[in-house]
């Protein structure tokens, strides 16, 4: 069986204070587990969450904010 690959999918809303450390933590976990993968942030923020996440190596999908 080949190497496994996973996506860690996380919704985010105005998380610029913590998103960089979170993405780093996820990537460290993937590496220590020997798993290929990506961190995918689904972002509806009005702050710099998307830019920070991308700068830490996450893939970011911007979506409009919606209600419940």
C-alpha positions as MATLAB code, in Angstrom:
seq = 'XXXXXXXXXXXXXXXXXXXXXXXXXXXXXXXXXXXXXXXXXXXXXXXXXXXXXXXXXXXXXXXXXXXX';
ca = [
       0.000    0.000    0.000;
       1.303    3.494   -0.849;
       1.779    6.440    1.422;
      -1.448    7.881    2.759;
      -2.558   11.424    2.128;
      -5.076   13.402    4.162;
      -6.661   16.828    4.163;
      -7.212   18.656    7.421;
     -10.209   20.865    6.657;
     -10.902   23.743    9.043;
     -13.484   26.525    8.850;
     -12.138   29.886   10.030;
     -13.630   33.240   10.906;
     -11.350   36.073   12.022;
      -8.618   33.894   13.531;
      -5.581   35.994   12.606;
      -4.139   35.762   16.140;
      -3.965   31.947   16.157;
      -4.160   30.622   12.599;
      -0.414   30.672   11.887;
       0.461   28.575   14.948;
      -2.469   26.259   14.213;
      -1.344   25.602   10.631;
       2.220   24.980   11.840;
       0.910   22.553   14.491;
      -1.120   20.630   11.895;
       1.845   20.390    9.525;
       4.108   19.180   12.346;
       1.554   16.502   13.214;
       1.360   15.308    9.628;
       5.159   15.167    9.394;
       5.610   13.317   12.688;
       2.964   10.783   11.638;
       4.696   10.273    8.289;
       1.544   11.230    6.418;
       1.393   13.355    3.277;
      -1.327   15.930    3.525;
      -2.563   19.449    3.355;
      -4.127   21.948    5.686;
      -7.182   23.438    3.994;
      -8.672   26.550    5.565;
     -12.216   27.465    4.555;
     -12.199   31.171    5.324;
     -15.015   33.689    5.761;
     -12.927   36.261    7.622;
     -12.797   40.010    7.333;
      -9.289   40.126    8.839;
      -5.963   38.702    7.609;
      -6.688   35.063    8.498;
      -6.440   33.890    4.879;
      -3.156   35.658    4.181;
      -1.546   34.389    7.379;
      -2.738   30.822    6.815;
      -1.387   30.837    3.256;
       1.947   32.238    4.409;
       2.255   29.251    6.768;
       1.632   26.792    3.933;
      -2.106   26.185    4.130;
      -4.346   26.083    1.109;
      -7.121   28.652    1.558;
     -10.572   28.783    0.020;
     -12.406   32.067    0.563;
     -16.178   31.758    0.908;
     -18.785   34.385    1.681;
     -20.017   34.403    5.252;
     -23.412   32.794    5.557;
     -25.880   32.354    8.357;
     -27.004   29.177   10.027;
];
